[in-house]
Amino acid sequence: MKQSQSIIESKPHYEILDGLRGVAALLVVLFHVFEIHSNGDHSKQIMNHGYLAVDFFFLLSGYVIAYAYDDRWGKMTLVDFFKRRIIRLHPMIIIGSLLGAATFYFQNAPGMGWGGIADVPFWKLMLVMVIGFTLIPVGKGLDIRGWSEMHPLNGPAWSLFYEYIANIVYALFLRRISKLILTGLVLVAAGITISYALTNPAGDIIGGWSIDATQLKIGFIRLSFPFLAGLLLARTAKLYYTKHAFLGASALLVILFSVPRIGGADNLWMNGLYECFCLMIMFPFIVWLGAGGKVKGKKASKICKFLGDISYPIYITHFPIIYIYMAWVSNNNLTLDESWPAGLLSVVVSIMVAYLSMKLYDLPVREWLRKRFLQTTK
């Protein structure tokens, strides 16, 4: 007999990990605000390694998936698992695509290669939006922005494409394997990641948002090690209580993401080595630190809860707003000194949109879906 929804979801959340997810999501927003001002030169990015937040999310996802579901397979079918993951992730994917379509024609920017936006027919915009609802990537024929994104209305949705793949592989295979085999897979993935990071011509591991062979390779490399390492960490690590774990772990994320590009054009491998250090040493340490920490006081608990609540909504809805900011900066040839108030406003609006989307749409829709598709009677 299937267990009730309340029993299946009775495990407590890691409050600090929820909060850290929110911190990383806010840093992604800042990374994208600053991105337009670097003019394609990675060395000029203020939040230089902010893109590594995606890899941190993959690590967190592996850890939380193992914690939440490893011991529940006797009470849960594959169909149940996939229902839960879709209910958790997909409503906001739809909102992200809707928001991207609603703001699309305000993002025309010839200087960024977006000059064709004004000429995109409405029927094609609607087609890309509906395909975006499904998270199915689009090819060059539907690249209505011109950046070769698999989701041109909402770029960050590419990482959810890989998140879904990770969930499928976990449910079909990874949940069954021993710790020894998982350790072997982690080591193989680490070797592949290190090899790519130290030898690729870009000097970083940015990428994964297109469906051409090169970008798919980058995407799967970025997914494999952190997700597998998160599973292994959850299954093997002993947790210890550390005071001020949330503040310490948050500070580490800010520092790691803000470190300037290392090595320069003549030593690209040095930046790749730094990114491997973040991926393979610091991110697992931060997750371990956060998992073992405790939130003290109602105020700190509310902060972590708020950050955790908006983490996914802000990640999946902020880029359409940032697209508008980027287009405005490009069309007016503005410096950061001239445009920072609008950049700050973009961050504030992104937080507000995320919060309202969560409260007015995501939570009610997920609650309805849970009652409709998950709850069972004895």
VORO-282586 format. One record per residue (C-alpha): chain; x, y, z. Coordinates in steps of 0.2 Angstrom, whole numbers, m for minus. Layout:
<rs>
A,X,Y,Z
...
</rs>
This chain:
<rs>
A,0,0,0
A,7,17,m4
A,11,29,10
A,2,45,12
A,10,62,6
A,13,67,24
A,23,52,28
A,33,52,12
A,38,71,15
A,41,70,33
A,60,73,33
A,66,90,39
A,74,102,28
A,92,107,30
A,89,125,34
A,106,131,30
A,108,122,14
A,91,131,9
A,99,147,13
A,115,144,4
A,105,140,m11
A,97,157,m10
A,114,165,m8
A,121,157,m23
A,105,162,m33
A,107,180,m29
A,125,179,m34
A,120,172,m51
A,108,188,m53
A,123,199,m49
A,134,190,m61
A,122,192,m75
A,119,211,m71
A,138,213,m72
A,140,202,m87
A,135,216,m100
A,149,227,m93
A,163,215,m96
A,160,216,m115
A,164,198,m117
A,181,199,m108
A,180,187,m94
A,194,196,m85
A,183,211,m82
A,169,202,m74
A,166,209,m56
A,157,193,m50
A,170,184,m60
A,166,166,m56
A,148,168,m53
A,144,155,m66
A,150,142,m54
A,134,144,m44
A,126,131,m57
A,139,118,m52
A,136,122,m34
A,117,119,m37
A,121,102,m45
A,131,97,m30
A,117,103,m18
A,105,94,m29
A,114,77,m28
A,116,79,m9
A,98,83,m6
A,91,70,m18
A,101,56,m9
A,96,63,8
A,77,64,3
A,75,48,m7
A,88,35,m5
A,79,26,9
A,62,28,2
A,62,17,m13
A,53,3,m3
A,38,15,m1
A,39,24,m18
A,38,19,m36
A,48,26,m51
A,32,35,m56
A,30,42,m39
A,47,49,m39
A,46,57,m56
A,29,65,m51
A,37,73,m36
A,51,80,m46
A,40,87,m60
A,29,95,m47
A,43,102,m38
A,52,109,m53
A,40,111,m68
A,28,125,m63
A,42,138,m62
A,49,132,m78
A,32,137,m86
A,32,154,m77
A,50,157,m83
A,45,154,m101
A,30,165,m100
A,40,179,m92
A,53,177,m106
A,39,179,m119
A,31,193,m111
A,47,204,m110
A,54,198,m127
A,51,212,m138
A,58,224,m125
A,75,216,m127
A,80,222,m144
A,98,226,m144
A,108,226,m161
A,125,229,m152
A,122,212,m143
A,117,202,m159
A,99,204,m154
A,94,216,m167
A,82,203,m175
A,71,202,m160
A,59,216,m167
A,57,205,m183
A,53,189,m174
A,35,185,m179
A,22,183,m165
A,18,165,m170
A,36,160,m168
A,38,168,m151
A,22,158,m145
A,29,142,m152
A,46,144,m143
A,36,149,m127
A,26,133,m128
A,41,122,m132
A,49,131,m117
A,35,125,m106
A,41,107,m109
A,59,110,m107
A,63,102,m124
A,78,111,m131
A,76,121,m147
A,88,121,m162
A,95,134,m173
A,79,136,m183
A,70,143,m167
A,85,153,m160
A,75,169,m160
A,87,178,m149
A,103,174,m158
A,114,167,m144
A,112,149,m148
A,103,145,m132
A,93,129,m130
A,80,140,m121
A,81,158,m130
A,67,165,m119
A,75,160,m103
A,93,156,m104
A,95,148,m86
A,83,134,m90
A,97,125,m99
A,103,119,m81
A,86,112,m77
A,87,102,m93
A,102,94,m86
A,94,93,m68
A,80,82,m76
A,93,71,m84
A,102,69,m67
A,85,64,m59
A,81,51,m72
A,99,43,m71
A,97,43,m52
A,81,35,m52
A,85,22,m65
A,103,18,m60
A,112,28,m47
A,101,25,m32
A,105,6,m34
A,124,7,m35
A,136,4,m20
A,146,17,m12
A,162,9,m20
A,155,10,m37
A,149,28,m34
A,166,33,m28
A,173,26,m44
A,161,36,m54
A,166,52,m44
A,184,49,m48
A,181,46,m66
A,170,62,m67
A,184,72,m58
A,197,66,m70
A,187,71,m85
A,183,88,m77
A,201,92,m73
A,207,87,m90
A,194,98,m98
A,197,113,m86
A,215,113,m89
A,216,110,m108
A,200,119,m115
A,204,135,m125
A,192,146,m115
A,201,143,m99
A,185,140,m89
A,171,128,m89
A,157,141,m94
A,145,133,m106
A,131,120,m108
A,117,131,m114
A,116,125,m132
A,113,108,m140
A,128,107,m152
A,141,94,m148
A,153,106,m139
A,140,113,m128
A,132,97,m124
A,149,90,m119
A,152,105,m107
A,135,103,m100
A,137,84,m96
A,155,87,m89
A,148,101,m78
A,133,90,m72
A,143,74,m69
A,155,77,m55
A,145,89,m44
A,129,78,m44
A,139,62,m41
A,149,70,m28
A,133,77,m19
A,126,59,m19
A,142,52,m12
A,144,66,1
A,126,62,7
A,129,44,9
A,146,44,17
A,150,61,26
A,149,62,45
A,142,79,50
A,148,89,64
A,140,105,72
A,149,121,68
A,145,138,75
A,140,152,63
A,140,139,48
A,128,149,38
A,138,165,39
A,154,156,36
A,148,146,21
A,139,161,14
A,155,171,15
A,165,158,7
A,153,157,m8
A,154,176,m10
A,173,175,m10
A,175,161,m21
A,163,168,m34
A,171,185,m33
A,189,180,m36
A,196,188,m52
A,201,178,m67
A,217,169,m63
A,232,167,m75
A,228,178,m89
A,228,174,m108
A,245,165,m106
A,241,154,m92
A,223,148,m95
A,226,132,m86
A,228,142,m69
A,210,148,m70
A,204,130,m74
A,214,124,m59
A,205,137,m48
A,188,131,m54
A,193,113,m50
A,198,118,m33
A,181,126,m30
A,171,111,m38
A,181,97,m29
A,186,104,m13
A,177,120,m8
A,160,117,m13
A,159,99,m5
A,166,108,11
A,153,121,10
A,139,109,8
A,146,98,22
A,148,113,33
A,130,119,30
A,123,102,32
A,131,100,49
A,126,118,55
A,111,123,65
A,102,140,63
A,100,149,80
A,86,161,83
A,70,165,74
A,77,179,64
A,91,168,56
A,79,154,53
A,67,167,44
A,82,173,33
A,87,155,28
A,69,151,25
A,66,166,14
A,82,163,4
A,78,145,2
A,60,149,m4
A,65,161,m17
A,81,152,m23
A,73,142,m37
A,60,155,m42
A,73,169,m43
A,85,158,m53
A,72,153,m66
A,64,170,m68
A,77,183,m66
A,85,182,m84
A,71,190,m94
A,72,205,m82
A,91,205,m84
A,89,204,m103
A,80,220,m103
A,94,228,m93
A,107,222,m104
A,98,228,m120
A,96,245,m112
A,114,247,m107
A,120,241,m124
A,108,252,m134
A,113,267,m124
A,132,263,m122
A,132,265,m103
A,145,261,m91
A,142,253,m74
A,145,270,m66
A,131,277,m76
A,119,262,m75
A,121,254,m58
A,105,261,m51
A,95,252,m65
A,106,237,m61
A,101,237,m43
A,83,240,m48
A,84,225,m59
A,90,214,m44
A,76,221,m33
A,63,218,m47
A,70,200,m49
A,68,197,m30
A,50,204,m30
A,45,194,m46
A,52,178,m38
A,43,181,m22
A,26,185,m30
A,28,170,m42
A,32,159,m27
A,17,165,m16
A,4,168,m29
A,8,154,m41
A,21,141,m37
A,16,136,m19
A,m3,135,m23
A,0,126,m40
A,11,113,m31
A,m1,110,m17
A,m15,107,m29
A,m4,95,m40
A,1,86,m24
A,m17,83,m18
A,m22,78,m36
A,m8,67,m41
A,1,61,m25
A,m10,59,m10
A,m18,42,m8
A,m31,35,3
A,m28,19,14
</rs>
